[in-house]
Amino acid sequence: MTHPSPAEPAVAPPPPPPGCPAHSGAVPLWGPGFQTEPQVVYRAMRRDHGPVVPVELPGGFPAWLVVGYRELHRVTSDGELFPRDVGLWNQWPHIPEDWPLLPMVGRPLPSIYFSAGEEHRRHVRMVGPALEGADPFRIRSHCEELADRLVDDVCSRGTADLVADFCEPLPVLVLARLVGFPDDEGIGIAQVLKDLADGGPEAQSAHLRFGEYMARLVAAKRAEPGDDVTSRMLAFPEKFTDEEYTLDLMAVTAAGHLPTADWISNSLRLMLTEDEFADSMVHGRRSIGEAMNEVLWEDTPTQILAGRWAARETQLGGQRIGRGDMLLLGLGAANTDPLIRSGLSAGGFSAQGGNGAHLAFSHGEYRCPFPAQEIAEIIARTGIEVLLDRLPDLRLDVPVEELVRRPSAFLRGNTSLPVRFTPVRTTGDFS
């Protein structure tokens, strides 16, 4: 659960607008390298620029990508020098209203994700306990039931696309229950979030529909509270507007959807395609939890996170940062910074084991809240356990080189994960 999903163009953007300032030798944040071998791109960045890299966003807008672990730790720890205050950005005069990354970067809004300073802390005081109030055992029960339903839909076929049939719908169906939606609305929300994540022509209307869903939920829970996140938010003693409740629910649900889905699919991909890892799991030397932790270090779903903005001119990683410059958090790159890595095993797997010092959930005041991290971990782990228990002979149905990653520098996931397995009965057949 890290941030709302960006909508990115699949092709190279047009040249920078006239007069738009740009870095000399800036690295474009698009192209097939991010889709296929991002770590190769990050190594080239470190070689040519060091731990803080001048980059160019689609449309030609300049920013800095922080790829050094220590530098990223410093940025996320200093909220005074590097606040998450998008209003400071010195590029606003050049940003068009239809800029494709605007939903990701955002504008100052009264929500937990797009606010800063005391306003952000006010929202955290309300949202954090509402998430923490979700019973972990109940979350696991929801996840087991919903995962079984998704497996039931495909188990008699013998084939499936794990991304479309399981990894993407499971988190949003669980989250819809947790925030208070009835199950029959969970499917609609799943489709809305898929349209948002695809970033196509339906994205704008999907965003409006998403807001309408949440506004109706707030009204329904005000009239009839229940044991859910929305009701606990409404019961919080500090006063919030309906717009604030709606925006916070949108942020919580969207931020928990695609990163969790990609955590599941990246973990399954590792188990299905890496022979050494799969063999070590079969012989009990590795667990599902270790596979999930491996992904957070080596293949984290959120590769780049926007952002922080410099409150004044400063120096970072040997670069001169101007007032109002955007700093992008290179979470995926920082996790593999050779200066903090103790070494890799001969097979290429990290030696981190259960080490949780990765930056997959960011760091500092604006990191993913701990209750949200716990919810994402329960959904991902339980979903994988149910899937492997129900379909124990899962195997990839295409050559590994044919698997396609999402065309994004910001998010690391799979567009599909075709598998084959022995057809089995549904859970209903055992009753």
TORDOVO-465215 format. One record per residue (C-alpha): residue number from 1; residue in one letter; x, y, z. Coordinates in nm, 3 decimals, m for minus. Example, Ala and Ser with C-alpha at 12.3 -4.5 7.8 and 13.67 -1.06 7.14 Angstrom:
BEGIN
<i=1 aa=A u=1.230 v=m0.450 w=0.780>
<i=2 aa=S u=1.367 v=m0.106 w=0.714>
END
This chain:
BEGIN
<i=1 aa=M u=0.000 v=0.000 w=0.000>
<i=2 aa=T u=0.202 v=0.289 w=m0.117>
<i=3 aa=H u=0.034 v=0.529 w=m0.353>
<i=4 aa=P u=m0.237 v=0.568 w=m0.617>
<i=5 aa=S u=m0.142 v=0.417 w=m0.951>
<i=6 aa=P u=0.000 v=0.649 w=m1.218>
<i=7 aa=A u=m0.136 v=0.650 w=m1.569>
<i=8 aa=E u=0.160 v=0.659 w=m1.805>
<i=9 aa=P u=0.187 v=0.686 w=m2.181>
<i=10 aa=A u=0.311 v=0.366 w=m2.346>
<i=11 aa=V u=0.518 v=0.556 w=m2.603>
<i=12 aa=A u=0.782 v=0.826 w=m2.581>
<i=13 aa=P u=0.630 v=1.168 w=m2.503>
<i=14 aa=P u=0.665 v=1.480 w=m2.718>
<i=15 aa=P u=0.964 v=1.714 w=m2.680>
<i=16 aa=P u=0.973 v=1.947 w=m2.378>
<i=17 aa=P u=0.755 v=2.258 w=m2.401>
<i=18 aa=P u=0.939 v=2.578 w=m2.499>
<i=19 aa=G u=1.109 v=2.742 w=m2.205>
<i=20 aa=C u=1.076 v=2.439 w=m1.979>
<i=21 aa=P u=1.399 v=2.405 w=m1.780>
<i=22 aa=A u=1.579 v=2.073 w=m1.818>
<i=23 aa=H u=1.882 v=1.898 w=m1.677>
<i=24 aa=S u=2.184 v=1.847 w=m1.895>
<i=25 aa=G u=2.211 v=1.478 w=m1.981>
<i=26 aa=A u=1.889 v=1.394 w=m1.797>
<i=27 aa=V u=1.770 v=1.031 w=m1.812>
<i=28 aa=P u=1.422 v=0.990 w=m1.962>
<i=29 aa=L u=1.186 v=0.806 w=m1.726>
<i=30 aa=W u=1.033 v=0.589 w=m1.994>
<i=31 aa=G u=1.140 v=0.323 w=m2.240>
<i=32 aa=P u=1.173 v=m0.055 w=m2.253>
<i=33 aa=G u=1.465 v=m0.071 w=m2.009>
<i=34 aa=F u=1.236 v=0.002 w=m1.713>
<i=35 aa=Q u=0.998 v=m0.267 w=m1.832>
<i=36 aa=T u=1.258 v=m0.540 w=m1.891>
<i=37 aa=E u=1.571 v=m0.481 w=m1.680>
<i=38 aa=P u=1.527 v=m0.182 w=m1.447>
<i=39 aa=Q u=1.832 v=m0.276 w=m1.239>
<i=40 aa=V u=2.050 v=m0.240 w=m1.550>
<i=41 aa=V u=1.907 v=0.111 w=m1.595>
<i=42 aa=Y u=1.973 v=0.193 w=m1.228>
<i=43 aa=R u=2.335 v=0.072 w=m1.250>
<i=44 aa=A u=2.394 v=0.296 w=m1.552>
<i=45 aa=M u=2.238 v=0.587 w=m1.362>
<i=46 aa=R u=2.471 v=0.536 w=m1.065>
<i=47 aa=R u=2.773 v=0.507 w=m1.292>
<i=48 aa=D u=2.695 v=0.825 w=m1.483>
<i=49 aa=H u=2.540 v=1.046 w=m1.213>
<i=50 aa=G u=2.590 v=0.900 w=m0.866>
<i=51 aa=P u=2.315 v=0.850 w=m0.607>
<i=52 aa=V u=2.097 v=1.143 w=m0.723>
<i=53 aa=V u=2.010 v=1.138 w=m1.092>
<i=54 aa=P u=1.875 v=1.418 w=m1.314>
<i=55 aa=V u=1.572 v=1.271 w=m1.494>
<i=56 aa=E u=1.307 v=1.386 w=m1.738>
<i=57 aa=L u=0.941 v=1.307 w=m1.688>
<i=58 aa=P u=0.700 v=1.251 w=m1.979>
<i=59 aa=G u=0.635 v=1.591 w=m2.132>
<i=60 aa=G u=0.993 v=1.703 w=m2.074>
<i=61 aa=F u=0.961 v=1.811 w=m1.710>
<i=62 aa=P u=1.276 v=1.788 w=m1.493>
<i=63 aa=A u=1.308 v=1.606 w=m1.164>
<i=64 aa=W u=1.567 v=1.425 w=m0.952>
<i=65 aa=L u=1.555 v=1.049 w=m0.897>
<i=66 aa=V u=1.714 v=0.944 w=m0.566>
<i=67 aa=V u=1.868 v=0.597 w=m0.622>
<i=68 aa=G u=2.107 v=0.589 w=m0.323>
<i=69 aa=Y u=1.978 v=0.414 w=m0.010>
<i=70 aa=R u=2.141 v=0.660 w=0.230>
<i=71 aa=E u=2.032 v=0.963 w=0.028>
<i=72 aa=L u=1.676 v=0.835 w=0.009>
<i=73 aa=H u=1.681 v=0.772 w=0.383>
<i=74 aa=R u=1.792 v=1.131 w=0.437>
<i=75 aa=V u=1.522 v=1.277 w=0.212>
<i=76 aa=T u=1.242 v=1.078 w=0.374>
<i=77 aa=S u=1.369 v=1.155 w=0.725>
<i=78 aa=D u=1.384 v=1.534 w=0.679>
<i=79 aa=G u=1.029 v=1.656 w=0.634>
<i=80 aa=E u=1.133 v=2.018 w=0.687>
<i=81 aa=L u=1.386 v=2.034 w=0.404>
<i=82 aa=F u=1.209 v=1.783 w=0.178>
<i=83 aa=P u=0.836 v=1.806 w=0.256>
<i=84 aa=R u=0.572 v=1.622 w=0.059>
<i=85 aa=D u=0.420 v=1.955 w=m0.040>
<i=86 aa=V u=0.331 v=1.942 w=m0.407>
<i=87 aa=G u=0.240 v=2.310 w=m0.397>
<i=88 aa=L u=0.613 v=2.391 w=m0.382>
<i=89 aa=W u=0.680 v=2.247 w=m0.728>
<i=90 aa=N u=0.853 v=2.502 w=m0.952>
<i=91 aa=Q u=0.709 v=2.344 w=m1.268>
<i=92 aa=W u=0.341 v=2.421 w=m1.210>
<i=93 aa=P u=0.336 v=2.710 w=m1.463>
<i=94 aa=H u=0.428 v=2.458 w=m1.735>
<i=95 aa=I u=0.204 v=2.163 w=m1.640>
<i=96 aa=P u=m0.098 v=2.109 w=m1.870>
<i=97 aa=E u=m0.430 v=2.000 w=m1.721>
<i=98 aa=D u=m0.421 v=1.673 w=m1.916>
<i=99 aa=W u=m0.067 v=1.574 w=m1.813>
<i=100 aa=P u=m0.082 v=1.191 w=m1.778>
<i=101 aa=L u=0.114 v=1.181 w=m1.450>
<i=102 aa=L u=m0.104 v=1.441 w=m1.279>
<i=103 aa=P u=m0.314 v=1.178 w=m1.095>
<i=104 aa=M u=0.009 v=1.039 w=m0.945>
<i=105 aa=V u=0.178 v=1.369 w=m0.859>
<i=106 aa=G u=m0.151 v=1.526 w=m0.757>
<i=107 aa=R u=m0.244 v=1.871 w=m0.641>
<i=108 aa=P u=m0.284 v=1.992 w=m0.283>
<i=109 aa=L u=m0.600 v=1.814 w=m0.164>
<i=110 aa=P u=m0.752 v=1.750 w=0.182>
<i=111 aa=S u=m0.657 v=1.381 w=0.187>
<i=112 aa=I u=m0.402 v=1.164 w=0.364>
<i=113 aa=Y u=m0.206 v=1.116 w=0.042>
<i=114 aa=F u=m0.198 v=1.468 w=m0.104>
<i=115 aa=S u=m0.157 v=1.674 w=0.214>
<i=116 aa=A u=0.157 v=1.771 w=0.404>
<i=117 aa=G u=0.272 v=1.874 w=0.752>
<i=118 aa=E u=0.010 v=1.911 w=1.025>
<i=119 aa=E u=m0.275 v=1.863 w=0.776>
<i=120 aa=H u=m0.129 v=1.525 w=0.682>
<i=121 aa=R u=m0.084 v=1.431 w=1.048>
<i=122 aa=R u=m0.449 v=1.522 w=1.116>
<i=123 aa=H u=m0.559 v=1.270 w=0.852>
<i=124 aa=V u=m0.317 v=1.006 w=0.984>
<i=125 aa=R u=m0.470 v=1.042 w=1.332>
<i=126 aa=M u=m0.808 v=0.951 w=1.183>
<i=127 aa=V u=m0.715 v=0.693 w=0.918>
<i=128 aa=G u=m0.446 v=0.504 w=1.113>
<i=129 aa=P u=m0.669 v=0.382 w=1.400>
<i=130 aa=A u=m0.952 v=0.306 w=1.155>
<i=131 aa=L u=m0.720 v=0.067 w=0.968>
<i=132 aa=E u=m0.569 v=m0.068 w=1.290>
<i=133 aa=G u=m0.919 v=m0.157 w=1.411>
<i=134 aa=A u=m0.949 v=m0.425 w=1.142>
<i=135 aa=D u=m0.905 v=m0.766 w=1.309>
<i=136 aa=P u=m0.615 v=m0.955 w=1.142>
<i=137 aa=F u=m0.794 v=m1.289 w=1.191>
<i=138 aa=R u=m1.106 v=m1.153 w=1.026>
<i=139 aa=I u=m0.901 v=m1.012 w=0.737>
<i=140 aa=R u=m0.746 v=m1.354 w=0.686>
<i=141 aa=S u=m1.090 v=m1.517 w=0.696>
<i=142 aa=H u=m1.222 v=m1.272 w=0.434>
<i=143 aa=C u=m0.917 v=m1.335 w=0.219>
<i=144 aa=E u=m0.948 v=m1.714 w=0.240>
<i=145 aa=E u=m1.316 v=m1.702 w=0.143>
<i=146 aa=L u=m1.267 v=m1.460 w=m0.146>
<i=147 aa=A u=m0.952 v=m1.637 w=m0.272>
<i=148 aa=D u=m1.144 v=m1.966 w=m0.273>
<i=149 aa=R u=m1.419 v=m1.802 w=m0.480>
<i=150 aa=L u=m1.166 v=m1.679 w=m0.736>
<i=151 aa=V u=m1.002 v=m2.022 w=m0.758>
<i=152 aa=D u=m1.347 v=m2.181 w=m0.794>
<i=153 aa=D u=m1.405 v=m1.969 w=m1.105>
<i=154 aa=V u=m1.105 v=m2.125 w=m1.286>
<i=155 aa=C u=m1.015 v=m2.453 w=m1.114>
<i=156 aa=S u=m1.216 v=m2.680 w=m1.344>
<i=157 aa=R u=m1.060 v=m2.526 w=m1.658>
<i=158 aa=G u=m0.700 v=m2.630 w=m1.603>
<i=159 aa=T u=m0.570 v=m2.292 w=m1.725>
<i=160 aa=A u=m0.582 v=m1.935 w=m1.596>
<i=161 aa=D u=m0.422 v=m1.594 w=m1.618>
<i=162 aa=L u=m0.323 v=m1.543 w=m1.257>
<i=163 aa=V u=m0.300 v=m1.164 w=m1.294>
<i=164 aa=A u=m0.651 v=m1.111 w=m1.434>
<i=165 aa=D u=m0.820 v=m1.403 w=m1.258>
<i=166 aa=F u=m0.661 v=m1.381 w=m0.913>
<i=167 aa=C u=m0.387 v=m1.131 w=m0.829>
<i=168 aa=E u=m0.569 v=m0.813 w=m0.935>
<i=169 aa=P u=m0.924 v=m0.885 w=m0.812>
<i=170 aa=L u=m0.832 v=m1.036 w=m0.472>
<i=171 aa=P u=m0.691 v=m0.726 w=m0.295>
<i=172 aa=V u=m0.972 v=m0.494 w=m0.402>
<i=173 aa=L u=m1.243 v=m0.746 w=m0.309>
<i=174 aa=V u=m1.092 v=m0.779 w=0.040>
<i=175 aa=L u=m1.043 v=m0.404 w=0.076>
<i=176 aa=A u=m1.400 v=m0.336 w=m0.039>
<i=177 aa=R u=m1.524 v=m0.553 w=0.246>
<i=178 aa=L u=m1.293 v=m0.389 w=0.497>
<i=179 aa=V u=m1.409 v=m0.036 w=0.414>
<i=180 aa=G u=m1.774 v=m0.146 w=0.430>
<i=181 aa=F u=m1.905 v=m0.231 w=0.083>
<i=182 aa=P u=m2.135 v=m0.527 w=0.028>
<i=183 aa=D u=m1.981 v=m0.798 w=m0.189>
<i=184 aa=D u=m2.199 v=m0.720 w=m0.491>
<i=185 aa=E u=m2.035 v=m0.376 w=m0.515>
<i=186 aa=G u=m1.683 v=m0.510 w=m0.477>
<i=187 aa=I u=m1.680 v=m0.636 w=m0.837>
<i=188 aa=G u=m1.775 v=m0.290 w=m0.966>
<i=189 aa=I u=m1.499 v=m0.124 w=m0.764>
<i=190 aa=A u=m1.250 v=m0.379 w=m0.895>
<i=191 aa=Q u=m1.342 v=m0.280 w=m1.251>
<i=192 aa=V u=m1.315 v=0.091 w=m1.170>
<i=193 aa=L u=m0.967 v=0.046 w=m1.026>
<i=194 aa=K u=m0.861 v=m0.165 w=m1.324>
<i=195 aa=D u=m0.973 v=0.116 w=m1.558>
<i=196 aa=L u=m0.776 v=0.363 w=m1.345>
<i=197 aa=A u=m0.463 v=0.147 w=m1.346>
<i=198 aa=D u=m0.479 v=0.092 w=m1.723>
<i=199 aa=G u=m0.457 v=0.469 w=m1.776>
<i=200 aa=G u=m0.657 v=0.450 w=m2.097>
<i=201 aa=P u=m0.953 v=0.653 w=m2.221>
<i=202 aa=E u=m1.170 v=0.523 w=m1.935>
<i=203 aa=A u=m0.934 v=0.650 w=m1.663>
<i=204 aa=Q u=m1.092 v=0.993 w=m1.615>
<i=205 aa=S u=m1.447 v=0.861 w=m1.597>
<i=206 aa=A u=m1.327 v=0.578 w=m1.372>
<i=207 aa=H u=m1.186 v=0.832 w=m1.127>
<i=208 aa=L u=m1.524 v=1.007 w=m1.114>
<i=209 aa=R u=m1.706 v=0.674 w=m1.063>
<i=210 aa=F u=m1.459 v=0.582 w=m0.789>
<i=211 aa=G u=m1.537 v=0.905 w=m0.605>
<i=212 aa=E u=m1.911 v=0.844 w=m0.643>
<i=213 aa=Y u=m1.877 v=0.496 w=m0.493>
<i=214 aa=M u=m1.696 v=0.634 w=m0.189>
<i=215 aa=A u=m1.932 v=0.929 w=m0.142>
<i=216 aa=R u=m2.230 v=0.688 w=m0.139>
<i=217 aa=L u=m2.048 v=0.467 w=0.111>
<i=218 aa=V u=m1.988 v=0.761 w=0.347>
<i=219 aa=A u=m2.357 v=0.851 w=0.335>
<i=220 aa=A u=m2.463 v=0.489 w=0.390>
<i=221 aa=K u=m2.232 v=0.438 w=0.689>
<i=222 aa=R u=m2.335 v=0.767 w=0.847>
<i=223 aa=A u=m2.694 v=0.642 w=0.836>
<i=224 aa=E u=m2.610 v=0.287 w=0.946>
<i=225 aa=P u=m2.261 v=0.237 w=1.097>
<i=226 aa=G u=m2.097 v=m0.105 w=1.102>
<i=227 aa=D u=m1.772 v=m0.277 w=1.197>
<i=228 aa=D u=m1.567 v=m0.135 w=0.912>
<i=229 aa=V u=m1.299 v=0.122 w=0.829>
<i=230 aa=T u=m1.546 v=0.386 w=0.707>
<i=231 aa=S u=m1.759 v=0.371 w=1.023>
<i=232 aa=R u=m1.450 v=0.399 w=1.243>
<i=233 aa=M u=m1.335 v=0.703 w=1.044>
<i=234 aa=L u=m1.677 v=0.867 w=1.086>
<i=235 aa=A u=m1.669 v=0.797 w=1.461>
<i=236 aa=F u=m1.333 v=0.973 w=1.507>
<i=237 aa=P u=m1.383 v=1.278 w=1.735>
<i=238 aa=E u=m1.209 v=1.535 w=1.513>
<i=239 aa=K u=m1.431 v=1.693 w=1.248>
<i=240 aa=F u=m1.378 v=1.614 w=0.879>
<i=241 aa=T u=m1.584 v=1.704 w=0.575>
<i=242 aa=D u=m1.754 v=1.449 w=0.351>
<i=243 aa=E u=m1.502 v=1.539 w=0.081>
<i=244 aa=E u=m1.217 v=1.454 w=0.318>
<i=245 aa=Y u=m1.369 v=1.119 w=0.414>
<i=246 aa=T u=m1.428 v=1.039 w=0.047>
<i=247 aa=L u=m1.075 v=1.133 w=m0.061>
<i=248 aa=D u=m0.917 v=0.937 w=0.224>
<i=249 aa=L u=m1.118 v=0.626 w=0.139>
<i=250 aa=M u=m1.018 v=0.661 w=m0.226>
<i=251 aa=A u=m0.652 v=0.692 w=m0.123>
<i=252 aa=V u=m0.662 v=0.391 w=0.111>
<i=253 aa=T u=m0.834 v=0.167 w=m0.143>
<i=254 aa=A u=m0.635 v=0.273 w=m0.450>
<i=255 aa=A u=m0.301 v=0.264 w=m0.266>
<i=256 aa=G u=m0.378 v=m0.084 w=m0.137>
<i=257 aa=H u=m0.492 v=m0.227 w=m0.468>
<i=258 aa=L u=m0.225 v=m0.247 w=m0.739>
<i=259 aa=P u=0.088 v=m0.263 w=m0.518>
<i=260 aa=T u=m0.064 v=m0.557 w=m0.329>
<i=261 aa=A u=m0.174 v=m0.724 w=m0.654>
<i=262 aa=D u=0.177 v=m0.684 w=m0.793>
<i=263 aa=W u=0.328 v=m0.815 w=m0.468>
<i=264 aa=I u=0.123 v=m1.132 w=m0.517>
<i=265 aa=S u=0.199 v=m1.170 w=m0.888>
<i=266 aa=N u=0.571 v=m1.090 w=m0.852>
<i=267 aa=S u=0.599 v=m1.347 w=m0.573>
<i=268 aa=L u=0.419 v=m1.611 w=m0.781>
<i=269 aa=R u=0.636 v=m1.527 w=m1.079>
<i=270 aa=L u=0.947 v=m1.584 w=m0.867>
<i=271 aa=M u=0.817 v=m1.922 w=m0.751>
<i=272 aa=L u=0.717 v=m2.029 w=m1.103>
<i=273 aa=T u=1.022 v=m1.911 w=m1.298>
<i=274 aa=E u=1.328 v=m1.929 w=m1.072>
<i=275 aa=D u=1.428 v=m2.296 w=m1.053>
<i=276 aa=E u=1.660 v=m2.253 w=m0.755>
<i=277 aa=F u=1.398 v=m2.071 w=m0.553>
<i=278 aa=A u=1.123 v=m2.317 w=m0.648>
<i=279 aa=D u=1.344 v=m2.612 w=m0.559>
<i=280 aa=S u=1.436 v=m2.461 w=m0.222>
<i=281 aa=M u=1.064 v=m2.414 w=m0.142>
<i=282 aa=V u=0.983 v=m2.775 w=m0.236>
<i=283 aa=H u=1.253 v=m2.899 w=0.000>
<i=284 aa=G u=1.145 v=m2.671 w=0.283>
<i=285 aa=R u=1.448 v=m2.444 w=0.274>
<i=286 aa=R u=1.240 v=m2.140 w=0.183>
<i=287 aa=S u=0.886 v=m2.027 w=0.261>
<i=288 aa=I u=0.616 v=m1.814 w=0.101>
<i=289 aa=G u=0.711 v=m1.537 w=0.343>
<i=290 aa=E u=1.071 v=m1.548 w=0.223>
<i=291 aa=A u=0.956 v=m1.529 w=m0.139>
<i=292 aa=M u=0.745 v=m1.224 w=m0.055>
<i=293 aa=N u=1.036 v=m1.059 w=0.127>
<i=294 aa=E u=1.266 v=m1.141 w=m0.165>
<i=295 aa=V u=1.027 v=m0.954 w=m0.395>
<i=296 aa=L u=1.022 v=m0.647 w=m0.170>
<i=297 aa=W u=1.401 v=m0.628 w=m0.196>
<i=298 aa=E u=1.461 v=m0.732 w=m0.556>
<i=299 aa=D u=1.138 v=m0.673 w=m0.749>
<i=300 aa=T u=0.934 v=m0.431 w=m0.539>
<i=301 aa=P u=0.597 v=m0.333 w=m0.687>
<i=302 aa=T u=0.649 v=0.039 w=m0.629>
<i=303 aa=Q u=0.977 v=0.119 w=m0.803>
<i=304 aa=I u=0.951 v=0.499 w=m0.802>
<i=305 aa=L u=0.736 v=0.711 w=m0.574>
<i=306 aa=A u=0.648 v=1.077 w=m0.612>
<i=307 aa=G u=0.757 v=1.273 w=m0.440>
<i=308 aa=R u=0.923 v=1.531 w=m0.223>
<i=309 aa=W u=0.990 v=1.896 w=m0.305>
<i=310 aa=A u=1.289 v=2.095 w=m0.183>
<i=311 aa=A u=1.184 v=2.375 w=0.052>
<i=312 aa=R u=1.506 v=2.562 w=m0.024>
<i=313 aa=E u=1.821 v=2.525 w=m0.230>
<i=314 aa=T u=2.043 v=2.246 w=m0.100>
<i=315 aa=Q u=2.300 v=1.979 w=m0.187>
<i=316 aa=L u=2.220 v=1.609 w=m0.209>
<i=317 aa=G u=2.439 v=1.327 w=m0.336>
<i=318 aa=G u=2.676 v=1.573 w=m0.505>
<i=319 aa=Q u=2.393 v=1.750 w=m0.691>
<i=320 aa=R u=2.268 v=2.105 w=m0.648>
<i=321 aa=I u=1.895 v=2.087 w=m0.577>
<i=322 aa=G u=1.696 v=2.402 w=m0.649>
<i=323 aa=R u=1.410 v=2.537 w=m0.440>
<i=324 aa=G u=1.087 v=2.373 w=m0.555>
<i=325 aa=D u=1.262 v=2.090 w=m0.743>
<i=326 aa=M u=1.082 v=1.756 w=m0.741>
<i=327 aa=L u=1.262 v=1.456 w=m0.590>
<i=328 aa=L u=1.136 v=1.113 w=m0.689>
<i=329 aa=L u=1.200 v=0.828 w=m0.445>
<i=330 aa=G u=1.374 v=0.543 w=m0.627>
<i=331 aa=L u=1.263 v=0.268 w=m0.389>
<i=332 aa=G u=1.354 v=m0.018 w=m0.622>
<i=333 aa=A u=1.695 v=0.128 w=m0.699>
<i=334 aa=A u=1.779 v=0.212 w=m0.337>
<i=335 aa=N u=1.698 v=m0.144 w=m0.228>
<i=336 aa=T u=1.975 v=m0.270 w=m0.456>
<i=337 aa=D u=2.228 v=0.005 w=m0.378>
<i=338 aa=P u=2.562 v=m0.183 w=m0.369>
<i=339 aa=L u=2.682 v=0.037 w=m0.082>
<i=340 aa=I u=2.431 v=m0.118 w=0.159>
<i=341 aa=R u=2.408 v=m0.469 w=0.022>
<i=342 aa=S u=2.605 v=m0.732 w=0.208>
<i=343 aa=G u=2.628 v=m0.955 w=m0.098>
<i=344 aa=L u=2.428 v=m1.195 w=m0.309>
<i=345 aa=S u=2.415 v=m1.570 w=m0.308>
<i=346 aa=A u=2.570 v=m1.753 w=m0.599>
<i=347 aa=G u=2.228 v=m1.804 w=m0.755>
<i=348 aa=G u=2.152 v=m1.434 w=m0.764>
<i=349 aa=F u=1.911 v=m1.433 w=m0.471>
<i=350 aa=S u=1.959 v=m1.174 w=m0.202>
<i=351 aa=A u=2.124 v=m1.263 w=0.124>
<i=352 aa=Q u=1.873 v=m1.046 w=0.309>
<i=353 aa=G u=1.668 v=m1.339 w=0.442>
<i=354 aa=G u=1.408 v=m1.191 w=0.674>
<i=355 aa=N u=1.571 v=m0.849 w=0.675>
<i=356 aa=G u=1.295 v=m0.587 w=0.672>
<i=357 aa=A u=1.518 v=m0.283 w=0.614>
<i=358 aa=H u=1.401 v=m0.253 w=0.253>
<i=359 aa=L u=1.232 v=0.067 w=0.140>
<i=360 aa=A u=0.942 v=m0.098 w=m0.043>
<i=361 aa=F u=0.692 v=0.088 w=0.178>
<i=362 aa=S u=0.900 v=0.409 w=0.174>
<i=363 aa=H u=1.028 v=0.556 w=0.501>
<i=364 aa=G u=0.969 v=0.841 w=0.741>
<i=365 aa=E u=0.657 v=1.039 w=0.816>
<i=366 aa=Y u=0.492 v=0.970 w=0.482>
<i=367 aa=R u=0.566 v=0.598 w=0.460>
<i=368 aa=C u=0.284 v=0.353 w=0.413>
<i=369 aa=P u=0.114 v=0.334 w=0.758>
<i=370 aa=F u=0.205 v=0.019 w=0.952>
<i=371 aa=P u=m0.158 v=m0.104 w=0.976>
<i=372 aa=A u=m0.185 v=m0.076 w=0.597>
<i=373 aa=Q u=0.140 v=m0.272 w=0.555>
<i=374 aa=E u=0.002 v=m0.545 w=0.779>
<i=375 aa=I u=m0.325 v=m0.563 w=0.581>
<i=376 aa=A u=m0.134 v=m0.588 w=0.252>
<i=377 aa=E u=0.090 v=m0.864 w=0.394>
<i=378 aa=I u=m0.208 v=m1.067 w=0.517>
<i=379 aa=I u=m0.387 v=m1.037 w=0.182>
<i=380 aa=A u=m0.079 v=m1.131 w=m0.020>
<i=381 aa=R u=0.037 v=m1.420 w=0.199>
<i=382 aa=T u=m0.309 v=m1.569 w=0.250>
<i=383 aa=G u=m0.394 v=m1.538 w=m0.119>
<i=384 aa=I u=m0.077 v=m1.721 w=m0.223>
<i=385 aa=E u=m0.130 v=m1.991 w=0.041>
<i=386 aa=V u=m0.487 v=m2.058 w=m0.077>
<i=387 aa=L u=m0.384 v=m2.064 w=m0.443>
<i=388 aa=L u=m0.095 v=m2.308 w=m0.390>
<i=389 aa=D u=m0.303 v=m2.527 w=m0.161>
<i=390 aa=R u=m0.589 v=m2.552 w=m0.413>
<i=391 aa=L u=m0.370 v=m2.579 w=m0.724>
<i=392 aa=P u=m0.046 v=m2.745 w=m0.607>
<i=393 aa=D u=0.088 v=m2.828 w=m0.953>
<i=394 aa=L u=0.076 v=m2.476 w=m1.097>
<i=395 aa=R u=0.319 v=m2.433 w=m1.384>
<i=396 aa=L u=0.388 v=m2.153 w=m1.628>
<i=397 aa=D u=0.202 v=m2.196 w=m1.957>
<i=398 aa=V u=0.436 v=m1.985 w=m2.173>
<i=399 aa=P u=0.816 v=m1.953 w=m2.197>
<i=400 aa=V u=0.943 v=m1.715 w=m1.929>
<i=401 aa=E u=1.085 v=m1.480 w=m2.194>
<i=402 aa=E u=0.730 v=m1.423 w=m2.322>
<i=403 aa=L u=0.609 v=m1.280 w=m1.992>
<i=404 aa=V u=0.548 v=m0.905 w=m2.021>
<i=405 aa=R u=0.594 v=m0.646 w=m1.747>
<i=406 aa=R u=0.373 v=m0.342 w=m1.706>
<i=407 aa=P u=0.510 v=m0.058 w=m1.926>
<i=408 aa=S u=0.595 v=0.169 w=m1.635>
<i=409 aa=A u=0.904 v=0.312 w=m1.472>
<i=410 aa=F u=0.701 v=0.365 w=m1.155>
<i=411 aa=L u=0.526 v=0.032 w=m1.103>
<i=412 aa=R u=0.674 v=m0.316 w=m1.141>
<i=413 aa=G u=0.416 v=m0.582 w=m1.219>
<i=414 aa=N u=0.307 v=m0.838 w=m1.472>
<i=415 aa=T u=0.051 v=m0.774 w=m1.744>
<i=416 aa=S u=m0.037 v=m1.146 w=m1.737>
<i=417 aa=L u=0.082 v=m1.470 w=m1.581>
<i=418 aa=P u=m0.060 v=m1.764 w=m1.783>
<i=419 aa=V u=m0.054 v=m2.095 w=m1.595>
<i=420 aa=R u=m0.166 v=m2.454 w=m1.641>
<i=421 aa=F u=m0.266 v=m2.704 w=m1.372>
<i=422 aa=T u=m0.459 v=m3.025 w=m1.319>
<i=423 aa=P u=m0.833 v=m2.940 w=m1.317>
<i=424 aa=V u=m0.991 v=m2.982 w=m0.973>
<i=425 aa=R u=m1.334 v=m2.954 w=m0.818>
<i=426 aa=T u=m1.472 v=m2.633 w=m0.669>
<i=427 aa=T u=m1.507 v=m2.594 w=m0.291>
<i=428 aa=G u=m1.881 v=m2.640 w=m0.336>
<i=429 aa=D u=m1.822 v=m2.992 w=m0.466>
<i=430 aa=F u=m1.684 v=m3.097 w=m0.130>
<i=431 aa=S u=m1.988 v=m2.997 w=0.074>
END
